[in-house]
Amino acid sequence: MNQGRIWCVVSPTVGLPLFLGAVALISFVVHFAILGNTTWFPAFFQGG
């Protein structure tokens, strides 16, 4: 792991939840952007 020294600056008990939370937030933002800007995505969720 070439970025292992980051844990000398940020504790893993703080850094990992922040990292995973950021990944989840970006995922939700992307999904809602697709949902709001396409016609096929809402239809797919409705079973169409």
N, C-alpha and C positions, 0 to 999 in steps of 0.2 A: 504494500500500500504506500504509494509515493506521497500521499497527503497526510500521513499519520501524525505529523507534528502539530496539526491543528488542535488535537486533543490536549496539548500542553497549554493552549490559550483558552479553549472553551471546554468546559466539562461535558463529557458524553451524556450525562443526565439532563443537561440543558440543550446541548447541540442536536442530539438525535430527535427529540420531540419537535424542535423548531424546524429541522430539515424535513421530517415526515409531514408536519403540518403544512409547510410551504408546498410540498409536492401535492398534497390533497387539495389545497386551495387553488393551485394552478389547474389541476384536473377539473375541478368544479367550474372554474372560470371558462375554460375551453369548452366544456360540455354546454354550458348555458349560452355561450357565444354561438356555437353551432345550432343550438335549439332555436335561438332567436333570429338567425340569419339564413336559414334554409327552410324549404317546404317539406323535404322528404324526411327529415329527422323527427319532427313531431308526428308525422304520419306513421313512421316506424314504431314509435312508442305507443300509438293508438292501435297498432296491429294492422295497419294498412299496407 
